[in-house]
Amino acid sequence: VGRRVQAERQRQRPGRQRRAGAASQALHIMNAQVIQLEDGWNKLKTGGVLKIEEILEDASGGVYKHRISTDEYSQLYTTVYTMCTQKPPNNWSEPLYNNYCEAVIDYLTARILPRIKEKHDEAMLRELVRRWENHKTIIRFLSHVFKYLDRFYVKRLSLPELAEVGSQKFLEIVFNAVKREVRTAILELVRRERECEQVDKQLIKSVIDIFVEMGGSRASLETYATDFEEMLLSTTADYYSRESAKWAGNDSFPEYMRKAEDRLKQEQDRVANYLHSSTEEKLLKVCEEQLLQNPEQQLLEKEHSGCEKLLLDNKTEDLSRMFRLFSRIPTGLPPIANIVHKHITDAGLALVKKQSANAEGDLMATCRSCSTSTACTARSSARRQARATLTATRRFSRRRGRLSRSLSTRTSARAPPPSCSPTFATTCSKSRASGSRTRRSRTSSRRWCGSLAICSTRAPSPSSTGTSSRSGCSWRPQRSIAQSAR
């Protein structure tokens, strides 16, 4: 096995020597051919920069009539590599970087900017989009050709990369020169779409992407926010301010809410179709302020279709839409809450009043025999007077019972008077017949004391002492007992 391996290596050795010799010979030739700056740059400009420009100019509909072959691309890359790796003073890295920047500037100034300025409105937007796409293609191709500069020279000196240089020059030379006209054309297309006209949304999106890409490789939105978004929000506020005033004057509150809800949905779709996502919150805030916040009080207090009317008619769908819309703004719900509070209070008071009226009606129904309400009132007064009299009588009876018990206790040792009313005389005879003061005698005494309240007696004459007649009673209780009786 060892001998076979050794023999195989001997057979392969001449081929390796031949290949190594060819490589060293090619390297010697390349080192011997020093490329001068003018010769190398003319080759790069003619075969690279100008040729790619012509190819993009002749392209139509994304179809290229001519192309750069792989061999041509390899020759261009080798030329740049050789010019950058030659020993000083033939190292042309810095001149190549400067020539690249000058070539980009010449291309933008001579070819792109004049073609954009000669057109207007939507045609100008289409030309801008086309030129920007061609510019990105050229920069991408040249960045590959001059890749060796980016890998070593640019990094070593901390210079802007070639692709960043191309975008920055387009911003300074082309975009800043036409951005006002471009912005005006875009805003006009947005207005036409809000008026329900058909517009090229893809075109608008492409132009908006240019505003975003002009922020640089760090994806900064400063250019987009400053040069486009601020004006978009301003024109949106003016547009919906006019629309809101027109709707509030001509439409009912439910119809206004339907239009406002539809417009808010359209603005959300507009952001999704061609605006940057960071614009959505700002745009909706402006729309809500103009459509809901500013005219809120006027809408809620509309005479025949306001919030109070919706509550009275129980328009649940419109009330639900009202809550959805006005809950989007910070001060939207408190005015609605006040109206609902007033509605509930009024409805409750009306219900209480209705129940009271029903109760009075039931009372009047029980008084059908009365000819007038005055008679019913008089009868009610009589009933109240009768109840008061009954209550007073019961109180007097209870007090008389307590007084009778007090009198029986104080007069238990005294004899009853010889003559009094028939009831009293009968009681006294029965008491004497008993021969003792029993419970019956005390009961009769209480009966006798109770008879004082209904006995019509006269005070005895001054001459009568110890005797009595039917016309008067000679017995008089003690003073304290008499006062208590009275």
Buried (B, 14 or more C-beta within 10 A) or exposed (E): EEEEEEEEEEEEEEEEEEEEEEEEEEEEEBEEEEBEEEEBBEBBBEBBBEBBBEBBEEBEEEEEEEEBEEEEBEBBBEBBBBBBBBEEEBBBBEBBBEBBBEBBBEBBEEBBBEBBBEBEEBEBBBBBBBBBBBBBBBBEBBBEBBBBBBEEBBEEEEBBBBBBBBBBBBBEBBBEBBBEBBBBBBBBBBBEBBEEEEBBBEBBBBBBBBBBBBBBEEEEBEBBBEBBBEBBBEBBBEBBBEBBBEBBEEBBBBEBBBBBBEBBEEBBEBBEEBBBEBBBEBBBBBBBBBBBBBBBEBBBEBEEBBBBBBBEEEBEEBBEBBEEBBEBBEEBBEBBEEBBEEBEEEEEEEEEEEEEEEEEEEEEEEBEEBEEEEEBEEEEEEEEEEEEEEEEEEEEEEEBEEBBEBBBEBBEEEEBBEBBBEBBBEBBEEBEEEEEEEEEBBEBBBBBBBBBEEEEBEEBEEEBEEEBEEEBBBBEBEEEBEEBBE
